[in-house]
């Protein structure tokens, strides 16, 4: 969380170097090693999180832009796209233009790569600003992804759903805002916090609140640390003048001016809503059934809690050590004051985000006291608590001097060897009598590319740091840096694909996607379909309207009523809560199983009730009901049949 003085990145030489030699030394001992570190972080992020387009949650963000890009003709009969509030206005506008230009997929891929790049640059600069080193950054990256792949509470992450999303843009923008606040650049901080609020409503509300709290805390510090001989307001005003008030004023204007539009649009939508579900039904339906993985802490796995909480005590210890060692770390008064300010602000940020998590757990987790508190989605900001705690723990392990740094380096060598040995042992025992061992072996085999890649990268990192601990003026030093960067770039280039993902999202079968493509080219644009409600891709890939699915849930309580009623009709049950499983995957499976149990005659009656033109089933229907299927497709795992209702 907070740190001691950063070690110099340059190498001292006995003779005064010339301009050309200084540039060469800076390239060799600063730029190249720092590039290696950042590329390592980017590569590890890609290996662990991967990338996808148009699957699971991502398609929900694309369909509104797709509809507008075609002048509103597509999905015109779809209630979700025409009658619910789509609140990512800026992201939707940008996506709409990319659709019209026909470059949405390559643009989104480039956008995701840039987001990951800027995330790690901000992370790296944040570590250095707080007194860490390259090694501190590298250890924090390893720790962050080893602990549940970077997931925070509510299964939130910096690169949510492995896709280019407005929340991911906002996450990275807010990280830059936090960095600039710690770096004492309030105007830039206000700008990036405002950008975060521009792209995501939750970030807009939190950015405004966070900016207000940090400024009030800063004013309190000015009052507390000012000249005791002056009055209270005199100390505050003295601190304001010393802190260059105009830059904080500019930052305040930027935060409010950029974010407030998103807030006002959402506020008008909320005020225009008719009465929604009673709060107890809202919690049962929206929180515990549809979004248990985000809002229901009792459903979260124990491993998620352990991985989130584990580095926090180490970060608190690091903060306590750093704030009680001021005056002993730096003989330069200016640098010492800058370090003290950065560390103090890091503590404030960590404490404020930590308070938000406690508030969410108490008021929208273990107990539910308010619907707006649930809708704030405060758990998504636990990613900053996790990142700061991993940075603090990394500093404590490597920079605090509580033990020899060689212990950490030996651990970095032992880690890949231990992981590699574990993988080999598990694979050799894949036919054991233990179900857990067999499952782990199958998992490793499916993701053997990821496992091997992480082991290789950890080993490369360990060897690199062992050599760089005492910089040598030798060609091998430069070759290691350049070779490491080239190796990681090559790995990303050749290994790009979905297999890079360790944590995968639920997705539709390939045969279902093939049916969607057939529908897109062979049915009327304004057709309405009854589809299996567990599906997720029809609106985007078939580009046709549907009655309802489980994934496409509206955000406002007044809109949830229609979603609930449609699901009740399609699944023939008044108790949707009974379909809730232990996690989202199990709930989705229960929804699918329920749909399969329904009789063809009942499905046909529901399709006719909502005026659907076509019906998709997972088993054949009696041809006396509506004739033979218009299209059918099957594989070893799934089969789908498309019927024309009017027949």
C-alpha positions as CSV (number, residue, x, y, z in Angstrom):
1,X,0.0,0.0,0.0
2,X,2.8,2.4,0.9
3,X,6.5,2.2,0.5
4,X,10.0,3.3,1.3
5,X,12.4,5.2,-0.9
6,X,12.9,3.8,-4.4
7,X,16.3,2.6,-5.3
8,X,18.0,4.3,-8.1
9,X,17.5,2.8,-11.5
10,X,20.6,4.1,-13.1
11,X,24.1,2.8,-12.6
12,X,26.8,5.1,-11.2
13,X,30.0,5.3,-13.2
14,X,33.3,6.6,-12.1
15,X,33.8,9.1,-14.9
16,X,31.3,11.7,-16.0
17,X,29.6,10.3,-19.1
18,X,29.0,12.3,-22.3
19,X,25.5,12.9,-23.7
20,X,25.6,9.9,-25.9
21,X,26.8,7.7,-23.2
22,X,24.2,8.9,-20.8
23,X,21.5,8.1,-23.3
24,X,22.9,4.7,-23.8
25,X,23.1,4.0,-20.1
26,X,19.5,5.2,-19.6
27,X,18.3,3.0,-22.4
28,X,20.3,0.0,-21.1
29,X,19.7,0.3,-17.3
30,X,16.3,2.1,-17.1
31,X,14.2,2.0,-20.3
32,X,14.9,-1.6,-21.3
33,X,14.5,-3.2,-17.9
34,X,11.3,-1.2,-17.3
35,X,10.0,-2.2,-20.7
36,X,10.7,-5.8,-19.8
37,X,8.8,-5.5,-16.5
38,X,5.7,-3.9,-18.2
39,X,5.7,-6.4,-21.0
40,X,5.8,-9.2,-18.5
41,X,2.7,-7.8,-16.7
42,X,0.9,-7.4,-20.0
43,X,1.7,-11.0,-21.1
44,X,0.6,-12.4,-17.7
45,X,-2.6,-10.5,-18.0
46,X,-3.3,-11.9,-21.4
47,X,-2.4,-15.4,-20.3
48,X,-4.7,-15.4,-17.3
49,X,-7.6,-13.3,-18.6
50,X,-7.5,-13.8,-22.4
51,X,-9.8,-12.0,-24.8
52,X,-13.2,-12.6,-26.4
53,X,-15.7,-10.7,-28.6
54,X,-19.4,-11.0,-28.6
55,X,-19.9,-13.8,-26.1
56,X,-21.7,-13.9,-22.8
57,X,-22.1,-10.5,-21.2
58,X,-20.3,-8.7,-24.1
59,X,-23.2,-9.2,-26.5
60,X,-25.5,-7.3,-24.1
61,X,-23.4,-4.2,-24.7
62,X,-23.3,-4.6,-28.5
63,X,-26.9,-5.2,-29.4
64,X,-28.1,-1.6,-28.8
65,X,-25.3,-0.2,-30.9
66,X,-26.1,-2.8,-33.6
67,X,-29.7,-1.8,-33.7
68,X,-29.0,1.9,-34.1
69,X,-26.2,1.3,-36.6
70,X,-29.0,-0.2,-38.9
71,X,-31.3,2.7,-38.3
72,X,-33.4,0.9,-35.7
73,X,-34.7,-1.8,-38.2
74,X,-32.9,-4.7,-36.5
75,X,-34.4,-5.9,-33.2
76,X,-37.3,-3.5,-33.6
77,X,-39.7,-6.0,-32.0
78,X,-37.3,-6.8,-29.1
79,X,-38.6,-5.4,-25.8
80,X,-35.2,-5.5,-24.2
81,X,-33.5,-3.3,-26.8
82,X,-36.5,-0.9,-27.3
83,X,-38.1,-0.7,-23.8
84,X,-35.3,-0.8,-21.3
85,X,-32.8,1.8,-20.3
86,X,-29.4,1.4,-22.1
87,X,-27.2,3.6,-19.9
88,X,-23.7,3.3,-21.5
89,X,-24.4,6.2,-23.9
90,X,-20.9,7.1,-24.8
91,X,-19.7,3.6,-25.3
92,X,-22.8,2.8,-27.3
93,X,-22.2,5.8,-29.6
94,X,-18.6,4.8,-30.3
95,X,-19.6,1.2,-30.9
96,X,-22.4,2.4,-33.3
97,X,-19.9,4.3,-35.4
98,X,-17.5,1.3,-35.5
99,X,-20.3,-0.9,-36.7
100,X,-21.1,1.6,-39.5
101,X,-17.5,1.6,-40.5
102,X,-17.4,-2.2,-40.4
103,X,-14.3,-2.3,-38.1
104,X,-15.8,-3.1,-34.7
105,X,-14.0,-6.4,-34.1
106,X,-10.4,-5.2,-34.9
107,X,-11.1,-1.9,-33.1
108,X,-12.2,-3.7,-30.0
109,X,-9.2,-6.0,-30.0
110,X,-6.9,-2.9,-30.3
111,X,-8.9,-1.2,-27.6
112,X,-8.5,-4.1,-25.2
113,X,-4.7,-4.3,-25.8
114,X,-4.4,-0.6,-25.2
115,X,-6.4,-0.8,-22.0
116,X,-4.1,-3.6,-20.7
117,X,-1.1,-1.6,-21.7
118,X,-2.3,1.6,-20.0
119,X,-3.3,-0.4,-16.9
120,X,0.2,-1.8,-16.4
121,X,1.9,1.6,-17.1
122,X,-0.3,3.2,-14.4
123,X,0.4,0.3,-12.1
124,X,4.2,0.5,-12.7
125,X,4.3,4.3,-12.2
126,X,2.2,4.0,-9.1
127,X,4.6,1.5,-7.6
128,X,7.6,3.8,-8.4
129,X,5.8,6.9,-7.1
130,X,5.2,5.1,-3.8
131,X,8.8,4.2,-3.4
132,X,8.9,0.7,-4.9
133,X,11.1,-0.7,-7.5
134,X,10.7,-2.8,-10.7
135,X,11.0,-5.9,-8.5
136,X,8.2,-4.6,-6.3
137,X,6.0,-4.1,-9.4
138,X,6.8,-7.6,-10.7
139,X,6.1,-9.3,-7.4
140,X,2.8,-7.4,-7.1
141,X,1.7,-8.5,-10.6
142,X,2.5,-12.2,-9.8
143,X,0.8,-12.0,-6.5
144,X,-2.3,-10.2,-8.0
145,X,-2.8,-12.9,-10.6
146,X,-1.8,-15.9,-8.4
147,X,-4.6,-14.8,-6.0
148,X,-7.7,-15.9,-7.9
149,X,-6.5,-14.6,-11.2
150,X,-7.0,-10.9,-10.2
151,X,-10.6,-11.3,-9.1
152,X,-12.0,-9.0,-6.4
153,X,-15.2,-9.4,-4.4
154,X,-18.3,-10.0,-6.5
155,X,-16.1,-11.7,-9.1
156,X,-15.1,-8.3,-10.5
157,X,-11.8,-7.6,-12.2
158,X,-10.0,-4.9,-14.1
159,X,-10.6,-6.6,-17.5
160,X,-14.2,-7.8,-16.8
161,X,-15.4,-10.6,-19.0
162,X,-12.1,-10.6,-21.0
163,X,-13.7,-8.1,-23.4
164,X,-13.6,-4.4,-24.4
165,X,-16.3,-3.0,-22.1
166,X,-17.3,0.4,-20.7
167,X,-16.6,-0.8,-17.2
168,X,-13.0,-1.8,-18.2
169,X,-12.4,1.6,-19.8
170,X,-13.7,3.2,-16.6
171,X,-11.5,0.9,-14.4
172,X,-8.3,1.9,-16.1
173,X,-9.3,5.6,-16.3
174,X,-10.0,5.6,-12.5
175,X,-6.6,3.9,-11.9
176,X,-4.9,6.8,-13.7
177,X,-7.0,9.3,-11.7
178,X,-5.7,7.7,-8.5
179,X,-2.1,7.8,-9.7
180,X,-2.3,11.4,-10.6
181,X,-3.9,12.2,-7.2
182,X,-1.0,10.5,-5.5
183,X,1.4,12.2,-7.8
184,X,0.0,15.6,-6.6
185,X,-1.5,16.5,-10.0
186,X,-5.1,17.2,-9.1
187,X,-6.1,18.6,-12.5
188,X,-5.0,15.5,-14.3
189,X,-6.6,13.4,-11.6
190,X,-9.9,15.1,-12.0
191,X,-9.8,14.6,-15.8
192,X,-9.3,10.9,-15.6
193,X,-11.8,10.4,-12.8
194,X,-14.2,12.3,-15.0
195,X,-13.5,10.0,-18.0
196,X,-14.2,7.0,-15.8
197,X,-17.6,8.5,-14.9
198,X,-18.2,9.3,-18.5
199,X,-18.1,5.7,-19.5
200,X,-19.8,4.0,-16.5
201,X,-22.5,5.2,-14.2
202,X,-21.2,3.5,-11.1
203,X,-17.8,5.0,-11.6
204,X,-19.4,8.5,-12.1
205,X,-21.1,8.3,-8.7
206,X,-18.0,6.9,-6.9
207,X,-15.6,9.3,-8.7
208,X,-17.6,12.3,-7.5
209,X,-17.8,10.9,-3.9
210,X,-14.2,9.9,-3.9
211,X,-13.0,13.3,-5.1
212,X,-15.0,15.0,-2.4
213,X,-13.8,12.7,0.3
214,X,-10.1,13.0,-0.7
215,X,-10.3,16.8,-0.8
216,X,-12.0,17.0,2.6
217,X,-9.4,14.6,4.0
218,X,-6.6,16.8,2.5
219,X,-8.2,19.9,4.1
220,X,-8.3,18.1,7.4
221,X,-4.6,17.2,7.1
222,X,-3.8,20.9,6.3
223,X,-5.7,22.0,9.5
224,X,-4.0,19.3,11.6
225,X,-0.5,19.9,10.4
226,X,-0.5,23.6,10.1
227,X,1.1,26.2,12.3
228,X,-0.6,25.8,15.7
229,X,-0.1,29.5,16.5
230,X,-2.7,30.4,13.8
231,X,-6.4,29.9,13.8
232,X,-8.1,26.8,12.5
233,X,-9.3,28.5,9.3
234,X,-6.0,30.2,8.9
235,X,-4.2,26.8,8.9
236,X,-6.7,25.5,6.3
237,X,-6.3,28.5,4.1
238,X,-2.5,28.3,4.4
239,X,-2.7,24.7,3.2
240,X,-5.0,25.6,0.4
241,X,-2.5,28.2,-0.9
242,X,0.4,25.8,-0.5
243,X,-1.5,23.1,-2.4
244,X,-2.1,25.4,-5.4
245,X,-5.9,25.8,-5.1
246,X,-6.5,26.6,-8.7
247,X,-5.4,23.1,-9.8
248,X,-7.8,21.4,-7.4
249,X,-10.6,23.7,-8.6
250,X,-9.8,22.7,-12.2
251,X,-9.9,19.0,-11.1
252,X,-13.3,19.5,-9.4
253,X,-14.8,21.1,-12.5
254,X,-13.5,18.3,-14.7
255,X,-14.8,15.5,-12.4
256,X,-18.3,17.1,-12.1
257,X,-18.4,18.4,-15.7
258,X,-17.5,15.2,-17.4
259,X,-19.4,12.8,-15.0
260,X,-22.5,14.7,-14.2
261,X,-24.1,14.1,-17.6
262,X,-24.1,10.3,-17.1
263,X,-25.7,10.8,-13.7
264,X,-28.4,13.1,-14.9
265,X,-29.4,10.7,-17.8
266,X,-29.7,7.8,-15.3
267,X,-31.6,10.0,-12.8
268,X,-34.2,11.0,-15.4
269,X,-34.6,7.4,-16.4
270,X,-35.2,6.3,-12.8
271,X,-37.7,9.1,-12.1
272,X,-39.7,8.2,-15.3
273,X,-40.1,4.6,-14.1
274,X,-43.3,3.3,-12.8
275,X,-43.3,1.4,-9.6
276,X,-41.2,-1.7,-9.7
277,X,-40.9,-4.9,-7.7
278,X,-41.2,-4.9,-3.9
279,X,-37.8,-4.8,-2.3
280,X,-37.9,-8.4,-1.0
281,X,-38.8,-9.7,-4.5
282,X,-36.1,-7.5,-6.1
283,X,-33.5,-9.1,-3.8
284,X,-34.8,-12.6,-4.5
285,X,-35.0,-12.2,-8.3
286,X,-32.2,-9.7,-9.2
287,X,-29.7,-10.3,-6.5
288,X,-29.9,-13.9,-5.5
289,X,-31.2,-15.5,-8.7
290,X,-29.7,-13.5,-11.6
291,X,-26.6,-11.8,-10.0
292,X,-25.7,-14.0,-7.1
293,X,-22.1,-14.1,-8.3
294,X,-22.0,-10.3,-8.0
295,X,-24.2,-9.3,-5.1
296,X,-24.7,-12.3,-2.8
297,X,-21.6,-12.9,-0.7
298,X,-22.9,-16.1,0.9
299,X,-22.7,-17.8,-2.6
300,X,-19.1,-16.8,-3.2
301,X,-16.5,-19.6,-2.9
302,X,-14.2,-19.6,0.1
303,X,-11.1,-19.4,-2.2
304,X,-12.3,-16.0,-3.4
305,X,-12.5,-14.6,0.2
306,X,-9.1,-16.0,1.1
307,X,-7.4,-14.7,-2.0
308,X,-8.9,-11.2,-1.5
309,X,-8.2,-11.0,2.2
310,X,-4.7,-12.6,2.3
311,X,-2.6,-9.6,1.2
312,X,-4.6,-7.0,3.2
313,X,-2.8,-7.5,6.6
314,X,0.6,-7.3,4.9
315,X,-0.4,-4.1,3.2
316,X,-1.6,-2.6,6.5
317,X,1.7,-3.6,8.1
318,X,3.5,-2.0,5.2
319,X,1.6,1.2,5.6
320,X,2.2,1.4,9.3
321,X,5.9,0.8,8.9
322,X,6.2,3.4,6.2
323,X,4.3,6.1,8.0
324,X,6.3,5.5,11.2
325,X,9.6,5.6,9.4
326,X,9.4,9.1,8.0
327,X,12.5,11.2,8.4
328,X,14.7,8.1,8.3
329,X,14.4,7.3,4.6
330,X,15.4,10.4,2.7
331,X,17.9,13.2,3.4
332,X,16.4,15.4,0.7
333,X,13.6,17.4,2.3
334,X,11.7,18.0,-1.0
335,X,11.8,14.3,-1.9
336,X,10.9,13.3,1.6
337,X,7.9,15.5,1.6
338,X,6.8,14.2,-1.8
339,X,7.2,10.6,-0.6
340,X,5.3,11.3,2.6
341,X,2.4,13.0,0.7
342,X,2.2,10.0,-1.8
343,X,2.2,7.4,1.0
344,X,-0.4,9.4,3.0
345,X,-2.7,9.7,0.0
346,X,-2.3,6.0,-0.8
347,X,-3.5,5.2,2.8
348,X,-6.5,7.5,2.3
349,X,-7.5,5.8,-1.0
350,X,-7.0,2.4,0.4
351,X,-9.1,3.3,3.5
352,X,-11.9,4.8,1.4
353,X,-12.3,1.9,-1.0
354,X,-12.0,-0.5,2.0
355,X,-14.9,1.4,3.7
356,X,-17.0,1.0,0.5
357,X,-16.5,-2.8,0.7
358,X,-17.5,-2.9,4.3
359,X,-20.5,-0.8,3.6
360,X,-21.5,-3.0,0.7
361,X,-21.1,-6.2,2.8
362,X,-23.2,-4.8,5.6
363,X,-25.9,-3.0,3.6
364,X,-26.0,-4.9,0.4
365,X,-24.5,-8.3,1.2
366,X,-25.1,-10.0,4.5
367,X,-28.2,-7.7,5.0
368,X,-30.1,-5.8,2.3
369,X,-31.3,-2.4,3.5
370,X,-31.6,-0.4,0.3
371,X,-32.1,-1.0,-3.4
372,X,-29.9,2.0,-4.5
373,X,-27.1,0.6,-2.3
374,X,-27.3,-2.7,-4.3
375,X,-27.5,-0.8,-7.6
376,X,-24.3,1.2,-6.8
377,X,-22.5,-2.1,-7.3
378,X,-19.8,-1.2,-4.8
379,X,-18.1,-4.6,-5.0
380,X,-16.7,-3.7,-8.4
381,X,-14.4,-1.3,-6.7
382,X,-12.8,-4.0,-4.6
383,X,-10.3,-4.4,-7.5
384,X,-8.5,-1.3,-6.2
385,X,-8.3,-2.7,-2.7
386,X,-6.8,-5.8,-4.1
387,X,-4.3,-4.0,-6.3
388,X,-3.1,-1.6,-3.5
389,X,-2.9,-4.5,-1.0
390,X,-0.8,-6.6,-3.5
391,X,1.5,-3.6,-4.0
392,X,1.8,-3.1,-0.3
393,X,2.5,-6.8,0.4
394,X,5.1,-6.8,-2.4
395,X,6.9,-3.9,-0.9
396,X,6.8,-5.5,2.6
397,X,8.3,-8.7,1.2
398,X,11.0,-7.1,-0.9
399,X,11.7,-3.5,0.1
400,X,11.0,-3.3,3.9
401,X,14.2,-5.1,4.9
402,X,12.5,-7.5,7.2
403,X,14.5,-10.3,5.6
404,X,17.2,-10.8,3.0
405,X,16.1,-10.1,-0.6
406,X,17.8,-13.3,-1.7
407,X,15.0,-15.2,0.1
408,X,12.5,-13.6,-2.3
409,X,14.6,-14.4,-5.3
410,X,15.0,-18.0,-4.2
411,X,11.3,-18.2,-3.8
412,X,10.8,-16.9,-7.4
413,X,13.0,-19.7,-8.6
414,X,11.3,-22.3,-6.4
415,X,7.8,-21.2,-7.5
416,X,8.0,-22.3,-11.2
417,X,9.9,-25.4,-10.2
418,X,7.2,-26.3,-7.7
419,X,4.4,-25.5,-10.1
420,X,6.0,-27.5,-12.9
421,X,6.6,-30.5,-10.5
422,X,3.0,-30.3,-9.3
423,X,1.7,-30.4,-12.9
424,X,3.9,-33.4,-13.8
425,X,2.9,-35.3,-10.7
426,X,-0.8,-34.6,-11.2
427,X,-0.7,-35.6,-14.9
428,X,1.1,-38.8,-14.1
429,X,-1.6,-39.7,-11.6
430,X,-4.5,-38.7,-13.8
431,X,-6.0,-42.2,-13.5
432,X,-6.0,-42.2,-9.7
433,X,-8.9,-43.1,-7.6
434,X,-9.3,-39.5,-6.4
435,X,-12.0,-37.5,-8.2
436,X,-10.3,-34.2,-7.2
437,X,-6.9,-35.3,-8.6
438,X,-8.6,-36.5,-11.8
439,X,-10.5,-33.3,-12.2
440,X,-7.3,-31.2,-11.6
441,X,-5.4,-33.3,-14.1
442,X,-8.1,-32.8,-16.8
443,X,-8.1,-29.0,-16.0
444,X,-4.4,-28.8,-16.4
445,X,-4.4,-30.8,-19.6
446,X,-7.1,-28.5,-21.1
447,X,-5.0,-25.5,-20.1
448,X,-1.6,-27.0,-20.5
449,X,-0.5,-24.1,-22.7
450,X,-1.3,-21.6,-19.9
451,X,0.3,-23.7,-17.2
452,X,3.5,-24.1,-19.2
453,X,3.6,-20.5,-20.2
454,X,3.2,-19.2,-16.7
455,X,6.0,-21.5,-15.5
456,X,8.3,-20.4,-18.2
457,X,7.6,-16.7,-17.5
458,X,8.1,-17.1,-13.8
459,X,11.4,-18.8,-14.4
460,X,12.5,-16.1,-16.9
461,X,11.6,-13.4,-14.4
462,X,13.5,-15.1,-11.6
463,X,16.7,-15.6,-13.7
464,X,16.4,-12.0,-14.9
465,X,16.1,-10.5,-11.4
466,X,19.0,-12.7,-10.1
467,X,21.3,-11.4,-12.8
468,X,20.0,-7.8,-12.6
469,X,20.4,-7.6,-8.8
470,X,24.0,-6.5,-9.5
471,X,24.1,-4.9,-13.0
472,X,26.9,-6.3,-15.1
473,X,28.5,-4.4,-17.9
474,X,28.3,-7.3,-20.2
475,X,26.5,-8.2,-23.5
476,X,24.6,-11.0,-21.7
477,X,22.8,-8.4,-19.6
478,X,21.4,-6.7,-22.7
479,X,20.7,-9.9,-24.5
480,X,18.6,-11.1,-21.5
481,X,16.5,-8.0,-21.6
482,X,16.0,-8.0,-25.4
483,X,15.5,-11.8,-25.5
484,X,12.9,-11.7,-22.7
485,X,10.8,-9.0,-24.5
486,X,11.0,-10.8,-27.9
487,X,10.1,-14.1,-26.3
488,X,7.0,-12.7,-24.6
489,X,5.9,-10.9,-27.7
490,X,6.4,-14.1,-29.7
491,X,4.4,-16.1,-27.2
492,X,1.5,-13.6,-27.3
493,X,1.6,-13.6,-31.2
494,X,1.6,-17.3,-31.7
495,X,-0.5,-18.3,-28.7
496,X,-3.3,-15.8,-29.2
497,X,-6.7,-17.4,-28.8
498,X,-9.4,-18.5,-26.4
499,X,-7.2,-21.3,-25.0
500,X,-5.2,-18.6,-23.2
501,X,-8.1,-18.2,-20.7
502,X,-7.9,-20.0,-17.4
503,X,-11.4,-18.7,-16.2
504,X,-13.9,-19.1,-19.0
505,X,-17.4,-17.7,-19.3
506,X,-20.4,-19.8,-20.1
507,X,-21.1,-19.7,-23.8
508,X,-23.4,-21.2,-26.4
509,X,-22.6,-24.3,-28.3
510,X,-21.0,-24.0,-31.8
511,X,-24.1,-25.6,-33.4
512,X,-26.3,-23.0,-31.8
513,X,-24.1,-20.3,-33.3
514,X,-24.4,-21.9,-36.7
515,X,-28.2,-21.8,-36.3
516,X,-28.0,-18.1,-35.5
517,X,-26.0,-17.5,-38.7
518,X,-28.6,-19.4,-40.7
519,X,-31.4,-17.4,-39.1
520,X,-29.6,-14.1,-39.9
521,X,-29.5,-14.9,-43.6
522,X,-32.8,-16.8,-44.1
523,X,-35.5,-15.1,-42.0
524,X,-37.3,-11.7,-42.2
525,X,-35.5,-8.9,-40.4
526,X,-38.6,-8.1,-38.2
527,X,-39.2,-11.8,-37.1
528,X,-39.7,-12.5,-33.4
529,X,-38.3,-15.8,-31.9
530,X,-39.0,-17.9,-28.9
531,X,-35.6,-19.3,-27.9
532,X,-34.2,-21.4,-25.1
533,X,-33.9,-18.8,-22.3
534,X,-30.5,-20.1,-21.2
535,X,-29.0,-19.0,-24.5
536,X,-26.9,-15.8,-24.7
537,X,-26.0,-15.1,-28.3
538,X,-29.1,-15.0,-30.5
539,X,-29.7,-11.2,-30.5
540,X,-26.2,-10.4,-31.6
541,X,-25.4,-13.3,-34.0
542,X,-28.8,-13.9,-35.5
543,X,-29.7,-10.2,-35.3
544,X,-33.3,-11.0,-34.6
545,X,-35.7,-10.2,-31.7
546,X,-36.5,-12.7,-29.0
547,X,-39.2,-12.9,-26.4
548,X,-36.8,-13.2,-23.4
549,X,-33.6,-14.8,-22.2
550,X,-32.0,-15.2,-18.8
551,X,-28.9,-13.2,-19.6
552,X,-30.6,-10.0,-20.9
553,X,-31.8,-8.6,-17.7
554,X,-32.8,-4.9,-17.4
555,X,-31.2,-2.7,-14.7
556,X,-34.1,-0.8,-13.3
557,X,-36.7,-2.3,-10.9
558,X,-39.6,-1.1,-13.0
559,X,-38.3,-2.9,-16.0
560,X,-37.7,-6.1,-14.1
561,X,-41.4,-6.8,-13.9
562,X,-41.7,-7.6,-17.6
563,X,-38.5,-9.7,-17.6
564,X,-39.9,-11.7,-14.7
565,X,-43.3,-12.2,-16.3
566,X,-41.8,-13.2,-19.6
567,X,-39.5,-15.8,-17.9
568,X,-42.4,-17.1,-15.9
569,X,-44.4,-17.6,-19.1
570,X,-41.6,-19.2,-21.1
571,X,-40.6,-21.6,-18.2
572,X,-44.1,-22.2,-17.0
573,X,-43.4,-21.5,-13.3
574,X,-44.4,-18.8,-10.9
575,X,-41.4,-19.5,-8.7
576,X,-38.2,-18.6,-10.6
577,X,-36.3,-18.5,-7.4
578,X,-36.5,-22.3,-7.3
579,X,-34.1,-22.5,-10.3
580,X,-31.3,-20.9,-8.4
581,X,-28.2,-23.0,-8.2
582,X,-24.9,-22.8,-6.3
583,X,-23.4,-20.4,-8.9
584,X,-24.3,-18.8,-12.2
585,X,-23.3,-21.8,-14.3
586,X,-25.6,-24.1,-12.3
587,X,-28.5,-21.6,-12.4
588,X,-28.1,-21.3,-16.2
589,X,-28.1,-25.1,-16.4
590,X,-31.3,-25.3,-14.3
591,X,-33.0,-22.8,-16.6
592,X,-32.1,-24.9,-19.6
593,X,-33.2,-28.1,-18.1
594,X,-36.6,-26.6,-17.2
595,X,-37.1,-25.4,-20.8
596,X,-36.3,-28.9,-22.1
597,X,-39.0,-30.4,-19.8
598,X,-41.8,-28.3,-21.3
599,X,-44.2,-29.9,-23.8
600,X,-44.1,-28.7,-27.5
601,X,-47.7,-27.8,-27.3
602,X,-47.0,-25.5,-24.3
603,X,-44.1,-23.8,-26.1
604,X,-46.2,-23.3,-29.1
605,X,-48.9,-21.6,-27.0
606,X,-46.3,-19.2,-25.4
607,X,-44.9,-18.3,-28.8
608,X,-48.4,-17.5,-30.1
609,X,-49.2,-15.5,-26.9
610,X,-46.3,-13.1,-27.7
611,X,-46.8,-13.1,-31.4
612,X,-43.5,-15.0,-32.2
613,X,-42.9,-16.1,-35.8
614,X,-40.4,-18.8,-35.0
615,X,-39.8,-21.3,-32.2
616,X,-36.5,-23.0,-31.3
617,X,-36.5,-26.3,-29.4
618,X,-33.8,-28.7,-28.3
619,X,-35.9,-31.8,-29.3
620,X,-38.1,-32.5,-32.3
621,X,-41.8,-31.6,-32.2
622,X,-44.8,-33.5,-33.5
623,X,-45.2,-32.3,-37.1
624,X,-49.0,-32.1,-36.7
625,X,-48.5,-29.0,-34.5
626,X,-46.6,-26.8,-36.9
627,X,-45.1,-28.9,-39.6
628,X,-41.6,-30.1,-40.1
629,X,-38.7,-28.0,-38.9
630,X,-37.5,-25.1,-41.1
631,X,-34.0,-25.8,-40.1
632,X,-32.3,-28.3,-37.8
633,X,-28.7,-28.9,-36.7
634,X,-27.2,-31.4,-34.3
635,X,-23.8,-32.5,-32.9
636,X,-22.7,-35.1,-30.4
637,X,-23.5,-32.7,-27.5
638,X,-26.5,-30.7,-28.7
639,X,-29.4,-30.4,-31.2
640,X,-31.6,-27.5,-32.2
641,X,-34.8,-27.4,-34.3
642,X,-36.3,-24.3,-35.8
643,X,-40.1,-24.2,-36.5
644,X,-42.3,-21.7,-38.2
645,X,-45.2,-20.9,-35.7
646,X,-47.7,-19.9,-38.3
647,X,-47.6,-23.3,-39.9
